[in-house]
Amino acid sequence: MDSSRIQAMIEQGLPGAQVEVSGADGVHFEATVVASQFAGKLPLARHRLVYATLGEQMGGAIHALALTTRTPEEVAARR
């Protein structure tokens, strides 16, 4: 598994999301996902949305995924 494949899977599952994924060892990854679909959702629900885009890869080819999830409005407020 590589970062670009994970990024593509998340982008496909969350249309319009801005996704950045890193991870050099092929099993441990970090992702920042900015998506309007996160609006009104608690962090756990946001993470579940992302995990759902990865399906069976979570816990298999992807051993660990550290997530940062934000809405576009949250990103704009930090600027």
PDB file as gemmi writes it, atoms N, CA and C in Angstrom:
CRYST1    1.000    1.000    1.000  90.00  90.00  90.00 P 1                      
ATOM      1  N   MET A   1       0.856  -1.174   0.000  1.00  0.00           N  
ATOM      2  CA  MET A   1       0.000   0.000   0.000  1.00  0.00           C  
ATOM      3  C   MET A   1       0.899   1.233   0.000  1.00  0.00           C  
ATOM      4  N   ASP A   2       0.474   2.245  -0.732  1.00  0.00           N  
ATOM      5  CA  ASP A   2       1.249   3.481  -0.730  1.00  0.00           C  
ATOM      6  C   ASP A   2       0.342   4.684  -0.500  1.00  0.00           C  
ATOM      7  N   SER A   3       0.952   5.805  -0.192  1.00  0.00           N  
ATOM      8  CA  SER A   3       0.223   7.022   0.159  1.00  0.00           C  
ATOM      9  C   SER A   3      -0.710   7.482  -0.949  1.00  0.00           C  
ATOM     10  N   SER A   4      -0.258   7.402  -2.190  1.00  0.00           N  
ATOM     11  CA  SER A   4      -1.089   7.887  -3.293  1.00  0.00           C  
ATOM     12  C   SER A   4      -2.346   7.041  -3.479  1.00  0.00           C  
ATOM     13  N   ARG A   5      -2.254   5.760  -3.241  1.00  0.00           N  
ATOM     14  CA  ARG A   5      -3.437   4.888  -3.360  1.00  0.00           C  
ATOM     15  C   ARG A   5      -4.437   5.199  -2.253  1.00  0.00           C  
ATOM     16  N   ILE A   6      -3.946   5.405  -1.036  1.00  0.00           N  
ATOM     17  CA  ILE A   6      -4.827   5.752   0.076  1.00  0.00           C  
ATOM     18  C   ILE A   6      -5.510   7.086  -0.215  1.00  0.00           C  
ATOM     19  N   GLN A   7      -4.747   8.053  -0.692  1.00  0.00           N  
ATOM     20  CA  GLN A   7      -5.308   9.359  -1.027  1.00  0.00           C  
ATOM     21  C   GLN A   7      -6.426   9.211  -2.062  1.00  0.00           C  
ATOM     22  N   ALA A   8      -6.185   8.433  -3.095  1.00  0.00           N  
ATOM     23  CA  ALA A   8      -7.187   8.232  -4.140  1.00  0.00           C  
ATOM     24  C   ALA A   8      -8.450   7.568  -3.596  1.00  0.00           C  
ATOM     25  N   MET A   9      -8.300   6.602  -2.712  1.00  0.00           N  
ATOM     26  CA  MET A   9      -9.450   5.913  -2.138  1.00  0.00           C  
ATOM     27  C   MET A   9     -10.295   6.868  -1.306  1.00  0.00           C  
ATOM     28  N   ILE A  10      -9.640   7.698  -0.503  1.00  0.00           N  
ATOM     29  CA  ILE A  10     -10.375   8.658   0.325  1.00  0.00           C  
ATOM     30  C   ILE A  10     -11.075   9.689  -0.560  1.00  0.00           C  
ATOM     31  N   GLU A  11     -10.378  10.194  -1.561  1.00  0.00           N  
ATOM     32  CA  GLU A  11     -10.973  11.179  -2.466  1.00  0.00           C  
ATOM     33  C   GLU A  11     -12.169  10.599  -3.221  1.00  0.00           C  
ATOM     34  N   GLN A  12     -12.087   9.343  -3.591  1.00  0.00           N  
ATOM     35  CA  GLN A  12     -13.201   8.698  -4.283  1.00  0.00           C  
ATOM     36  C   GLN A  12     -14.395   8.539  -3.345  1.00  0.00           C  
ATOM     37  N   GLY A  13     -14.128   8.174  -2.095  1.00  0.00           N  
ATOM     38  CA  GLY A  13     -15.206   7.952  -1.124  1.00  0.00           C  
ATOM     39  C   GLY A  13     -15.801   9.220  -0.552  1.00  0.00           C  
ATOM     40  N   LEU A  14     -15.029  10.305  -0.565  1.00  0.00           N  
ATOM     41  CA  LEU A  14     -15.496  11.598  -0.062  1.00  0.00           C  
ATOM     42  C   LEU A  14     -15.304  12.637  -1.174  1.00  0.00           C  
ATOM     43  N   PRO A  15     -16.192  12.641  -2.153  1.00  0.00           N  
ATOM     44  CA  PRO A  15     -16.037  13.557  -3.285  1.00  0.00           C  
ATOM     45  C   PRO A  15     -15.856  15.011  -2.842  1.00  0.00           C  
ATOM     46  N   GLY A  16     -14.890  15.669  -3.448  1.00  0.00           N  
ATOM     47  CA  GLY A  16     -14.613  17.066  -3.138  1.00  0.00           C  
ATOM     48  C   GLY A  16     -13.654  17.272  -1.989  1.00  0.00           C  
ATOM     49  N   ALA A  17     -13.267  16.201  -1.308  1.00  0.00           N  
ATOM     50  CA  ALA A  17     -12.357  16.320  -0.168  1.00  0.00           C  
ATOM     51  C   ALA A  17     -10.953  16.687  -0.639  1.00  0.00           C  
ATOM     52  N   GLN A  18     -10.257  17.438   0.214  1.00  0.00           N  
ATOM     53  CA  GLN A  18      -8.842  17.714  -0.005  1.00  0.00           C  
ATOM     54  C   GLN A  18      -8.084  16.764   0.921  1.00  0.00           C  
ATOM     55  N   VAL A  19      -7.204  15.964   0.352  1.00  0.00           N  
ATOM     56  CA  VAL A  19      -6.560  14.894   1.106  1.00  0.00           C  
ATOM     57  C   VAL A  19      -5.049  14.941   0.923  1.00  0.00           C  
ATOM     58  N   GLU A  20      -4.333  14.835   2.035  1.00  0.00           N  
ATOM     59  CA  GLU A  20      -2.877  14.690   2.006  1.00  0.00           C  
ATOM     60  C   GLU A  20      -2.535  13.475   2.848  1.00  0.00           C  
ATOM     61  N   VAL A  21      -1.760  12.568   2.283  1.00  0.00           N  
ATOM     62  CA  VAL A  21      -1.385  11.340   2.989  1.00  0.00           C  
ATOM     63  C   VAL A  21       0.128  11.190   2.930  1.00  0.00           C  
ATOM     64  N   SER A  22       0.729  10.811   4.050  1.00  0.00           N  
ATOM     65  CA  SER A  22       2.157  10.511   4.075  1.00  0.00           C  
ATOM     66  C   SER A  22       2.377   9.216   4.847  1.00  0.00           C  
ATOM     67  N   GLY A  23       3.523   8.616   4.605  1.00  0.00           N  
ATOM     68  CA  GLY A  23       3.890   7.383   5.286  1.00  0.00           C  
ATOM     69  C   GLY A  23       4.894   6.623   4.446  1.00  0.00           C  
ATOM     70  N   ALA A  24       6.093   6.507   4.955  1.00  0.00           N  
ATOM     71  CA  ALA A  24       7.179   5.938   4.155  1.00  0.00           C  
ATOM     72  C   ALA A  24       7.354   4.428   4.308  1.00  0.00           C  
ATOM     73  N   ASP A  25       6.781   3.833   5.357  1.00  0.00           N  
ATOM     74  CA  ASP A  25       7.066   2.415   5.581  1.00  0.00           C  
ATOM     75  C   ASP A  25       6.053   1.461   4.959  1.00  0.00           C  
ATOM     76  N   GLY A  26       4.993   2.005   4.351  1.00  0.00           N  
ATOM     77  CA  GLY A  26       4.030   1.160   3.660  1.00  0.00           C  
ATOM     78  C   GLY A  26       2.930   0.565   4.513  1.00  0.00           C  
ATOM     79  N   VAL A  27       2.943   0.778   5.829  1.00  0.00           N  
ATOM     80  CA  VAL A  27       1.880   0.265   6.695  1.00  0.00           C  
ATOM     81  C   VAL A  27       1.379   1.293   7.709  1.00  0.00           C  
ATOM     82  N   HIS A  28       2.184   2.289   8.028  1.00  0.00           N  
ATOM     83  CA  HIS A  28       1.800   3.349   8.966  1.00  0.00           C  
ATOM     84  C   HIS A  28       1.685   4.658   8.182  1.00  0.00           C  
ATOM     85  N   PHE A  29       0.509   5.293   8.301  1.00  0.00           N  
ATOM     86  CA  PHE A  29       0.254   6.483   7.508  1.00  0.00           C  
ATOM     87  C   PHE A  29      -0.350   7.593   8.358  1.00  0.00           C  
ATOM     88  N   GLU A  30      -0.208   8.819   7.868  1.00  0.00           N  
ATOM     89  CA  GLU A  30      -0.863   9.988   8.444  1.00  0.00           C  
ATOM     90  C   GLU A  30      -1.633  10.662   7.329  1.00  0.00           C  
ATOM     91  N   ALA A  31      -2.856  11.092   7.634  1.00  0.00           N  
ATOM     92  CA  ALA A  31      -3.667  11.758   6.615  1.00  0.00           C  
ATOM     93  C   ALA A  31      -4.347  12.980   7.211  1.00  0.00           C  
ATOM     94  N   THR A  32      -4.391  14.034   6.419  1.00  0.00           N  
ATOM     95  CA  THR A  32      -5.186  15.210   6.729  1.00  0.00           C  
ATOM     96  C   THR A  32      -6.284  15.259   5.676  1.00  0.00           C  
ATOM     97  N   VAL A  33      -7.519  15.295   6.147  1.00  0.00           N  
ATOM     98  CA  VAL A  33      -8.658  15.281   5.245  1.00  0.00           C  
ATOM     99  C   VAL A  33      -9.547  16.484   5.565  1.00  0.00           C  
ATOM    100  N   VAL A  34      -9.789  17.303   4.556  1.00  0.00           N  
ATOM    101  CA  VAL A  34     -10.680  18.453   4.680  1.00  0.00           C  
ATOM    102  C   VAL A  34     -11.879  18.167   3.800  1.00  0.00           C  
ATOM    103  N   ALA A  35     -13.057  18.067   4.432  1.00  0.00           N  
ATOM    104  CA  ALA A  35     -14.252  17.693   3.676  1.00  0.00           C  
ATOM    105  C   ALA A  35     -15.496  18.348   4.266  1.00  0.00           C  
ATOM    106  N   SER A  36     -16.356  18.812   3.400  1.00  0.00           N  
ATOM    107  CA  SER A  36     -17.618  19.407   3.852  1.00  0.00           C  
ATOM    108  C   SER A  36     -18.516  18.360   4.518  1.00  0.00           C  
ATOM    109  N   GLN A  37     -18.314  17.085   4.191  1.00  0.00           N  
ATOM    110  CA  GLN A  37     -19.111  16.011   4.782  1.00  0.00           C  
ATOM    111  C   GLN A  37     -18.911  15.902   6.297  1.00  0.00           C  
ATOM    112  N   PHE A  38     -17.874  16.521   6.842  1.00  0.00           N  
ATOM    113  CA  PHE A  38     -17.601  16.450   8.274  1.00  0.00           C  
ATOM    114  C   PHE A  38     -18.426  17.443   9.086  1.00  0.00           C  
ATOM    115  N   ALA A  39     -19.087  18.374   8.434  1.00  0.00           N  
ATOM    116  CA  ALA A  39     -19.836  19.417   9.143  1.00  0.00           C  
ATOM    117  C   ALA A  39     -20.841  18.804  10.116  1.00  0.00           C  
ATOM    118  N   GLY A  40     -20.796  19.289  11.361  1.00  0.00           N  
ATOM    119  CA  GLY A  40     -21.732  18.835  12.382  1.00  0.00           C  
ATOM    120  C   GLY A  40     -21.424  17.478  12.975  1.00  0.00           C  
ATOM    121  N   LYS A  41     -20.298  16.874  12.595  1.00  0.00           N  
ATOM    122  CA  LYS A  41     -19.954  15.540  13.096  1.00  0.00           C  
ATOM    123  C   LYS A  41     -18.817  15.621  14.120  1.00  0.00           C  
ATOM    124  N   LEU A  42     -18.905  14.779  15.113  1.00  0.00           N  
ATOM    125  CA  LEU A  42     -17.838  14.667  16.108  1.00  0.00           C  
ATOM    126  C   LEU A  42     -16.644  13.942  15.484  1.00  0.00           C  
ATOM    127  N   PRO A  43     -15.457  14.080  16.102  1.00  0.00           N  
ATOM    128  CA  PRO A  43     -14.253  13.446  15.530  1.00  0.00           C  
ATOM    129  C   PRO A  43     -14.402  11.948  15.243  1.00  0.00           C  
ATOM    130  N   LEU A  44     -15.015  11.206  16.123  1.00  0.00           N  
ATOM    131  CA  LEU A  44     -15.158   9.766  15.893  1.00  0.00           C  
ATOM    132  C   LEU A  44     -15.986   9.484  14.638  1.00  0.00           C  
ATOM    133  N   ALA A  45     -17.057  10.219  14.443  1.00  0.00           N  
ATOM    134  CA  ALA A  45     -17.889  10.037  13.246  1.00  0.00           C  
ATOM    135  C   ALA A  45     -17.118  10.423  11.989  1.00  0.00           C  
ATOM    136  N   ARG A  46     -16.286  11.450  12.079  1.00  0.00           N  
ATOM    137  CA  ARG A  46     -15.464  11.867  10.944  1.00  0.00           C  
ATOM    138  C   ARG A  46     -14.477  10.763  10.572  1.00  0.00           C  
ATOM    139  N   HIS A  47     -13.853  10.196  11.587  1.00  0.00           N  
ATOM    140  CA  HIS A  47     -12.874   9.128  11.349  1.00  0.00           C  
ATOM    141  C   HIS A  47     -13.561   7.913  10.728  1.00  0.00           C  
ATOM    142  N   ARG A  48     -14.748   7.606  11.193  1.00  0.00           N  
ATOM    143  CA  ARG A  48     -15.479   6.462  10.623  1.00  0.00           C  
ATOM    144  C   ARG A  48     -15.784   6.683   9.149  1.00  0.00           C  
ATOM    145  N   LEU A  49     -16.102   7.924   8.775  1.00  0.00           N  
ATOM    146  CA  LEU A  49     -16.342   8.225   7.367  1.00  0.00           C  
ATOM    147  C   LEU A  49     -15.091   7.935   6.533  1.00  0.00           C  
ATOM    148  N   VAL A  50     -13.943   8.346   7.057  1.00  0.00           N  
ATOM    149  CA  VAL A  50     -12.690   8.109   6.333  1.00  0.00           C  
ATOM    150  C   VAL A  50     -12.385   6.607   6.290  1.00  0.00           C  
ATOM    151  N   TYR A  51     -12.515   5.930   7.423  1.00  0.00           N  
ATOM    152  CA  TYR A  51     -12.240   4.496   7.449  1.00  0.00           C  
ATOM    153  C   TYR A  51     -13.134   3.745   6.469  1.00  0.00           C  
ATOM    154  N   ALA A  52     -14.381   4.178   6.329  1.00  0.00           N  
ATOM    155  CA  ALA A  52     -15.312   3.517   5.414  1.00  0.00           C  
ATOM    156  C   ALA A  52     -14.823   3.597   3.972  1.00  0.00           C  
ATOM    157  N   THR A  53     -14.110   4.658   3.619  1.00  0.00           N  
ATOM    158  CA  THR A  53     -13.596   4.779   2.252  1.00  0.00           C  
ATOM    159  C   THR A  53     -12.482   3.780   1.980  1.00  0.00           C  
ATOM    160  N   LEU A  54     -11.863   3.280   3.041  1.00  0.00           N  
ATOM    161  CA  LEU A  54     -10.716   2.378   2.899  1.00  0.00           C  
ATOM    162  C   LEU A  54     -11.095   0.910   3.043  1.00  0.00           C  
ATOM    163  N   GLY A  55     -12.294   0.659   3.521  1.00  0.00           N  
ATOM    164  CA  GLY A  55     -12.822  -0.700   3.605  1.00  0.00           C  
ATOM    165  C   GLY A  55     -11.901  -1.688   4.290  1.00  0.00           C  
ATOM    166  N   GLU A  56     -11.713  -2.838   3.661  1.00  0.00           N  
ATOM    167  CA  GLU A  56     -10.945  -3.941   4.233  1.00  0.00           C  
ATOM    168  C   GLU A  56      -9.449  -3.641   4.352  1.00  0.00           C  
ATOM    169  N   GLN A  57      -9.000  -2.563   3.706  1.00  0.00           N  
ATOM    170  CA  GLN A  57      -7.575  -2.222   3.787  1.00  0.00           C  
ATOM    171  C   GLN A  57      -7.183  -1.818   5.208  1.00  0.00           C  
ATOM    172  N   MET A  58      -8.154  -1.234   5.955  1.00  0.00           N  
ATOM    173  CA  MET A  58      -7.872  -0.862   7.342  1.00  0.00           C  
ATOM    174  C   MET A  58      -7.685  -2.132   8.174  1.00  0.00           C  
ATOM    175  N   GLY A  59      -6.601  -2.171   8.914  1.00  0.00           N  
ATOM    176  CA  GLY A  59      -6.304  -3.345   9.714  1.00  0.00           C  
ATOM    177  C   GLY A  59      -5.628  -4.447   8.913  1.00  0.00           C  
ATOM    178  N   GLY A  60      -5.545  -4.270   7.607  1.00  0.00           N  
ATOM    179  CA  GLY A  60      -4.860  -5.231   6.746  1.00  0.00           C  
ATOM    180  C   GLY A  60      -3.628  -4.572   6.172  1.00  0.00           C  
ATOM    181  N   ALA A  61      -3.743  -4.125   4.925  1.00  0.00           N  
ATOM    182  CA  ALA A  61      -2.612  -3.464   4.258  1.00  0.00           C  
ATOM    183  C   ALA A  61      -2.252  -2.150   4.944  1.00  0.00           C  
ATOM    184  N   ILE A  62      -3.252  -1.525   5.564  1.00  0.00           N  
ATOM    185  CA  ILE A  62      -2.998  -0.296   6.329  1.00  0.00           C  
ATOM    186  C   ILE A  62      -3.049  -0.673   7.801  1.00  0.00           C  
ATOM    187  N   HIS A  63      -1.895  -0.753   8.430  1.00  0.00           N  
ATOM    188  CA  HIS A  63      -1.838  -1.146   9.834  1.00  0.00           C  
ATOM    189  C   HIS A  63      -2.291  -0.015  10.746  1.00  0.00           C  
ATOM    190  N   ALA A  64      -1.892   1.213  10.425  1.00  0.00           N  
ATOM    191  CA  ALA A  64      -2.249   2.358  11.267  1.00  0.00           C  
ATOM    192  C   ALA A  64      -2.427   3.596  10.401  1.00  0.00           C  
ATOM    193  N   LEU A  65      -3.441   4.397  10.749  1.00  0.00           N  
ATOM    194  CA  LEU A  65      -3.710   5.634  10.032  1.00  0.00           C  
ATOM    195  C   LEU A  65      -4.049   6.716  11.049  1.00  0.00           C  
ATOM    196  N   ALA A  66      -3.147   7.667  11.214  1.00  0.00           N  
ATOM    197  CA  ALA A  66      -3.398   8.813  12.088  1.00  0.00           C  
ATOM    198  C   ALA A  66      -4.132   9.862  11.262  1.00  0.00           C  
ATOM    199  N   LEU A  67      -5.269  10.321  11.778  1.00  0.00           N  
ATOM    200  CA  LEU A  67      -6.106  11.234  11.011  1.00  0.00           C  
ATOM    201  C   LEU A  67      -6.234  12.609  11.652  1.00  0.00           C  
ATOM    202  N   THR A  68      -6.217  13.618  10.795  1.00  0.00           N  
ATOM    203  CA  THR A  68      -6.636  14.965  11.147  1.00  0.00           C  
ATOM    204  C   THR A  68      -7.783  15.269  10.208  1.00  0.00           C  
ATOM    205  N   THR A  69      -8.949  15.580  10.767  1.00  0.00           N  
ATOM    206  CA  THR A  69     -10.131  15.832   9.942  1.00  0.00           C  
ATOM    207  C   THR A  69     -10.685  17.208  10.259  1.00  0.00           C  
ATOM    208  N   ARG A  70     -10.968  17.966   9.197  1.00  0.00           N  
ATOM    209  CA  ARG A  70     -11.500  19.318   9.367  1.00  0.00           C  
ATOM    210  C   ARG A  70     -12.499  19.613   8.253  1.00  0.00           C  
ATOM    211  N   THR A  71     -13.385  20.563   8.532  1.00  0.00           N  
ATOM    212  CA  THR A  71     -14.254  21.076   7.482  1.00  0.00           C  
ATOM    213  C   THR A  71     -13.533  22.234   6.804  1.00  0.00           C  
ATOM    214  N   PRO A  72     -13.957  22.625   5.612  1.00  0.00           N  
ATOM    215  CA  PRO A  72     -13.338  23.793   4.963  1.00  0.00           C  
ATOM    216  C   PRO A  72     -13.467  25.049   5.832  1.00  0.00           C  
ATOM    217  N   GLU A  73     -14.575  25.174   6.542  1.00  0.00           N  
ATOM    218  CA  GLU A  73     -14.784  26.336   7.417  1.00  0.00           C  
ATOM    219  C   GLU A  73     -13.792  26.353   8.578  1.00  0.00           C  
ATOM    220  N   GLU A  74     -13.491  25.190   9.130  1.00  0.00           N  
ATOM    221  CA  GLU A  74     -12.508  25.103  10.211  1.00  0.00           C  
ATOM    222  C   GLU A  74     -11.123  25.493   9.713  1.00  0.00           C  
ATOM    223  N   VAL A  75     -10.788  25.094   8.508  1.00  0.00           N  
ATOM    224  CA  VAL A  75      -9.494  25.454   7.927  1.00  0.00           C  
ATOM    225  C   VAL A  75      -9.420  26.963   7.715  1.00  0.00           C  
ATOM    226  N   ALA A  76     -10.497  27.535   7.189  1.00  0.00           N  
ATOM    227  CA  ALA A  76     -10.520  28.986   6.933  1.00  0.00           C  
ATOM    228  C   ALA A  76     -10.412  29.781   8.228  1.00  0.00           C  
ATOM    229  N   ALA A  77     -11.002  29.280   9.299  1.00  0.00           N  
ATOM    230  CA  ALA A  77     -10.965  29.978  10.586  1.00  0.00           C  
ATOM    231  C   ALA A  77      -9.566  29.973  11.200  1.00  0.00           C  
ATOM    232  N   ARG A  78      -8.726  29.001  10.833  1.00  0.00           N  
ATOM    233  CA  ARG A  78      -7.365  28.900  11.369  1.00  0.00           C  
ATOM    234  C   ARG A  78      -6.397  29.840  10.674  1.00  0.00           C  
ATOM    235  N   ARG A  79      -6.809  30.439   9.553  1.00  0.00           N  
ATOM    236  CA  ARG A  79      -5.907  31.310   8.780  1.00  0.00           C  
ATOM    237  C   ARG A  79      -5.899  32.693   9.329  1.00  0.00           C  
TER     238      ARG A  79                                                      
END                                                                             
